[in-house]
Amino acid sequence: MLGLPPVLRAILAAPSLLLNPTALSRISFASVWVPWGMGTDAHARADKEALITPHAAGTVLDLGAGHGYTAPYLDRAKCTKYIALEPNVLMHPQIRARAHAAGFSEADGSLLLLACGAEDSASILSATSSVPGGVDTIVSVLTLCTVPAPQHTIRALVQDVLAPGGTLLFYEHVLSHRADVAWWQRFWAPVWGMVFDGCCLNRPTHLWIKEVTDNSGESVWAEGKVWNAADSQEERLFWRQVGRYVKK
């Protein structure tokens, strides 16, 4: 219901949008995620403070920045540049406002907004070409559930964008290891994806990240750890996993 009024207004202004369901989904999601994003951030605060604040450093690439909720968790003394990746440009004003409040600015080059998806590694590499060796930290908070070709995207980001010794930090809802919960996740996934801009309930993202290998088939990780989110309960559809991996 939150997403319906802006969608109707957009259709009245431009009826051709009826032929563009992706655009309509993004209009709806930008509105829906205002209260949902605030609530999600509040529930995840303890995990994000423990995951992002102490471990994010250098040039930080925030996948699917949404309304910019990652920026306040970055330690400005350790993070030199914040690159917010968000294909839904309707969310960019909120990202910019929160990034500015956290001390990052486009004027001094410490803030960069990119309107491409995480799967567009070519655009990301082009935009970060001035960063020697790659970005130091990749952060993904409830984002890898939406990217196309997720296994390929994760591998490309880790291999091509993340610097050697760099860190991947994630907070994601994933496919449950319980068969009963996983059944319901698969059942609701198609409907949920239409409302929430392609979000998938049933991806084993934490396993895909762990299994990333280099071209010789060896693990790319020097170390890694995954744990249950503080607010995660196994009987719920949103089983959240938190992880930190360091690239060799």
Residue, then its C-alpha position, 0 to 999 in steps of 0.5 A: m500500500l505504501g508503494l501504490p500511490p507513487v506508482l499510480r502518480a507516475i503512471l498518470a504522468a507517464p502512461s508508457l510506464l505500464l510497459n516498464p515493470t522494472a521502473l514501476s518496481r523501483i518507484s514502489f521500492a523507493s517509497v516502501w523502503v523508507p519505513w522498511g529500511m529504517g526498521t531493518d536498520a534498527h534491527a540490524r544495528a548491533d550486527k552492523e556496528a560489530l561488522i562494519t565499524p571496526h572492519a571497513a577501511g580505505t576505499v569502501l564499495d557499498l553494494g546496493a546502498g539503498h537510502g544510505y544506511t551504511a554510511p553512518y557505520l563507517d569510521r571516517a578516520k579509517c575510511t578514505k572514500y565511500i563509493a555508493l552503488e545504487p541503480n535506483v536513482l530515486m534513492h540517491p538524494q537520501i544516500r547523499a544526505r546520509a553520506h554528507a552527515a557521515g563526513f563524505s562529500e563529492a566536493d572533496g572526492s570522498l563520495l562517489l555515487l554510481a547508478c549501476g548494479a553490482e553485476d556491472s563490474a566493467s562500470i565499477l572498474s571504470a569508476t574505480s580506476s583511480v583506486p590502485g589495486g582495487v577497493d579495500t572493502i566491499v559491504s553488502v547489506l541485504t543486497l546480494c539477494t537482488v543481483p542478477a547471476p549472483q554467483h558470477t557477480i560475487r566472483a567478479l566483484v571479489q576477483d576483479v574489484l576487491a584488492p588483495g588483502g581486502t575485506l568483504l563484509f555482508y549481512e544477508h538473508v539467505l536460504s534456510h538450512r531447515a527444509d520446512v522454512a526453505w520450502w516456504q521461502r521458495f513458495w513466496a519468492p516469486v511474489w516477494g520479488m515482484v514487490f521488492d525490486g527482485c529480492c529473492l528469499n531463497r539464495p544460499t548467498h553465504l555459501w556462494i561467498k565461501e566457495v569463491t575460487d581463483n582461476s586455479g580453483e583455489s579458495v580466494w580467502a585467507e580467512g573467513k567467518v560467518w555467524n547468525a545475526a543477533d535478531s535472526q530466528e531459524e523458524r522465520l523466512f528471513w534467516r540472516q547471516v553475517g560474514r567477514y572474509v579477507k582476500k589473499 
